[in-house]
Amino acid sequence: MQRIRIALAGCGNWGMNYIRLIAQIPEAELVCVVDTNLEVYKNIQYKIPATTKFYSDYKLAFEKEKPDAVIVSTPLNTHFEICKYALEHRLHVLCEKPVSTSEGEILELKKITILNKLYFFPGHVFIYNQGIQFIKEFLNSGKFGNNYYFNFQRTGLGTIRSDASVTEDLATHDFSILLYLLNEKPEAISMTHFNYESKKFSDTAYITLFFPSKIHATIHVSWIHPIKERKLNIIGSKMMIVFDDTSLSEKVKIFKRDRSYNLPEGDFGEFQMAVRGGDILVPDIQYTETLKLQLNNFVQSVLGNETPKVHIDDALHISKIFGACKESAENGGRLTGVTW
Ligand SMILES: NC(=O)c1ccc[n+]([C@@H]2O[C@H](COP(=O)([O-])OP(=O)(O)OC[C@H]3O[C@@H](n4cnc5c(N)ncnc54)[C@H](O)[C@@H]3O)[C@@H](O)[C@H]2O)c1
C-alpha cells in the first residue's frame, strides 16, 4: 500500500485534531510535527507515534524528513511564509483557514502550486459537511423554489484570537459555505465591525453580501456572545431550511411554506398557525467528522485516487471578499463592489 508522508506544522488546539485523525487513515503517516513552542512537545509526546519526530523549525523538518505533504495549522500570520516554502520545496499543502487575507499572497501561492504541479487544499472544512452537501443537492433539485436570502449566525464566547479579526477567523466558514451553495459570487458587500474586548482586531461584525440574482446573505459573527450558535437559515419561495451545526442529530430541518399572507379571522392561535403552517422534515443524514473527510480527500488526491473537493481558487475568492469587507468597514459600512 502506498502511503504519504505528512509533516504537521502547528500542534495547538486545532493541530491536535490532525494528530488524532492522521492515525486513522491507513494511507497517511505522520513523519514529523513542528511547533515553535517547545512546551507543546510535553503535551503531545504520548499522543504521537514513537516514530514521529518533533522539530521547532519547519525548514529543518522538511530538509531532514523529506515529507510529501504538509498540514499548516499555525496562526494566520505564519501561513503564507510556511506554505510558500513548502510549495517551493515541492510539498503538497493543506493549510488551515483562512489561508491568507491578501489576494496578492494567494496569487503567489497559486503560481507556485501550478508551476510545481501540486495540490493546495484550503481548510474549508464545511465543503465536506454532509448536511451542507445535502442542502446543496436540495437547492439544486428545484423543490426549494427560488432562493431569497441566507442568514448566518456564528457567535459564542471566545476564543478571542490575537492574530486575526472575527471576520477572518469565523466568517471564512460562512463565505466558503455561500460560495459552495450558490452558483454565483457576490457583486457588492457591506460590513460594519466593532472591537469591544480585543485590542487589535474586531470581535463583532455584521456583513451583508449582495448577489447578481438579487439573493442576499447576512452574517453575524462574534466572539463575545453568550450563546454558541452555528446556524444558517435559508429562505426560499417554497421552503425554508435551517442548518444548525450545534445539533448532534438534527442538523438540517426543512420547513415547507404552506403559509398564506391572507391572515384568517379569529384568535391569536389561528394567527400563529397561519404563519407557520407547513410540515417540517428532518432528513436522515449520516454524519462523519468533516475534518477527517477533508484530510482523507487530501491524502487520496495526492495518491491519485480521488479528485480534490477544494482548490486554492476557493481561498482566492475568499481573499477578494475580505478585501471588500475591509474597504467597506473603513468607510463606515459603505456598499463596496467586488471585482472578479
Ligand atoms: N476549521 C476550523 O474549524 C478551525 C478551528 C480552529 C482553528 N482553526 C485554524 O487552525 C489554525 C490554528 O489554530 P489553533 O486554534 O490551533 O491555534 P493555536 O494558537 O492553539 O495553535 C497554533 C500553534 O502553532 C504554533 N506555531 C506558531 N508559529 C509557528 C511556526 N512558525 N512554526 C510552527 N509552529 C508554529 C504555536 O506555538 C501553537 O502551538 C488557525 O489558522 C485557525 O484559524 C480552524
The ligand as a Gaussian input file, in Angstrom:
#p B3LYP/6-31G(d) Opt

LIG

0 1
 N      -11.513000      24.646000      10.691000
 C      -11.827000      25.043000      11.902000
 O      -12.973000      24.936000      12.327000
 C      -10.756000      25.623000      12.785000
 C      -10.951000      25.668000      14.173000
 C       -9.938000      26.201000      14.961000
 C       -8.784000      26.700000      14.369000
 N       -8.640000      26.647000      13.023000
 C       -7.435000      27.216000      12.382000
 O       -6.299000      26.435000      12.738000
 C       -5.136000      27.277000      12.850000
 C       -4.523000      27.072000      14.225000
 O       -5.461000      27.434000      15.198000
 P       -5.321000      26.939000      16.726000
 O       -6.591000      27.274000      17.388000
 O       -4.796000      25.551000      16.792000
 O       -4.189000      27.948000      17.250000
 P       -3.194000      27.720000      18.477000
 O       -2.654000      29.044000      18.823000
 O       -3.863000      26.890000      19.526000
 O       -2.027000      26.805000      17.852000
 C       -1.108000      27.291000      16.924000
 C        0.215000      26.565000      17.167000
 O        1.143000      26.955000      16.141000
 C        2.429000      27.142000      16.750000
 N        3.240000      27.996000      15.874000
 C        3.215000      29.361000      15.767000
 N        4.085000      29.758000      14.809000
 C        4.657000      28.626000      14.293000
 C        5.624000      28.384000      13.277000
 N        6.190000      29.396000      12.585000
 N        6.007000      27.094000      13.033000
 C        5.445000      26.069000      13.736000
 N        4.541000      26.240000      14.721000
 C        4.138000      27.499000      14.981000
 C        2.113000      27.746000      18.111000
 O        3.203000      27.563000      19.012000
 C        0.866000      26.955000      18.511000
 O        1.199000      25.774000      19.234000
 C       -5.638000      28.711000      12.582000
 O       -5.416000      29.022000      11.229000
 C       -7.131000      28.626000      12.848000
 O       -7.896000      29.573000      12.135000
 C       -9.582000      26.103000      12.234000

